[in-house]
Amino acid sequence: MIMLTMRLKAYYKFIKVVKKATENITLNFGMSTDDSYLVKLAVAEAVANIIEHSYTGEQEEEIEYVIENTGDE
């Protein structure tokens, strides 16, 4: 099993960190470039929604980001 865990403050500027981490790890998991892009896009949208709707804007609250490969497809 491979896992990456990050805790980021709820600021939009950190979405680019999440996108790059998602891209790197999904490609290392063996995903195609197209599939990696789609996962990266979905994760970025999810983080943006957390900031906008859960925290009602940027703040010092943390978002925990976990991505793991359990070996299942």
C-alpha positions in Angstrom: 0.0 0.0 0.0 1.2 3.5 -0.8 -0.3 6.5 0.9 0.2 10.2 1.0 -1.3 12.4 3.7 -1.2 16.2 3.9 -2.8 18.8 6.1 -3.3 22.2 4.5 -4.8 25.4 5.7 -8.1 26.2 4.0 -6.6 28.7 1.5 -7.3 28.6 -2.2 -3.5 29.1 -2.9 -2.9 25.6 -1.6 -5.1 24.0 -4.3 -2.1 24.1 -6.6 -0.1 22.0 -4.1 -2.9 19.5 -3.9 -3.2 19.3 -7.7 0.6 18.8 -8.2 0.7 16.1 -5.4 -2.3 14.3 -6.9 -0.8 14.4 -10.4 2.6 13.1 -9.2 1.2 10.3 -7.0 -1.4 9.1 -9.5 1.1 8.9 -12.3 3.4 6.9 -9.9 0.5 4.6 -9.2 0.5 3.9 -12.9 -2.6 5.8 -14.0 -2.7 7.1 -17.5 -2.1 10.8 -18.1 -5.8 11.3 -18.9 -7.0 9.5 -15.8 -4.5 11.3 -13.6 -5.8 14.6 -15.0 -9.4 13.7 -14.2 -8.6 12.7 -10.6 -6.5 15.9 -10.2 -9.5 18.0 -11.4 -12.0 16.2 -9.2 -9.7 16.6 -6.1 -9.1 20.3 -6.8 -12.8 20.9 -7.1 -13.5 19.0 -3.9 -10.9 21.1 -2.0 -12.4 24.3 -3.5 -15.9 23.2 -2.4 -14.6 22.5 1.2 -13.2 26.0 1.4 -16.2 27.7 -0.1 -19.1 25.7 1.4 -17.8 24.1 4.6 -15.6 26.9 5.9 -17.5 29.7 4.0 -14.2 31.1 2.7 -10.5 31.0 3.4 -9.4 30.5 7.0 -6.9 28.8 9.3 -8.9 25.6 9.5 -7.1 22.5 8.1 -8.1 20.2 5.3 -6.7 16.7 5.5 -5.9 15.2 2.1 -5.3 11.5 1.9 -4.6 9.5 -1.3 -3.7 5.9 -1.2 -3.3 2.9 -3.5 -4.6 -0.2 -1.9 -3.7 -2.4 -4.9 -7.4 -2.6 -5.9 -8.5 -1.4 -9.3 
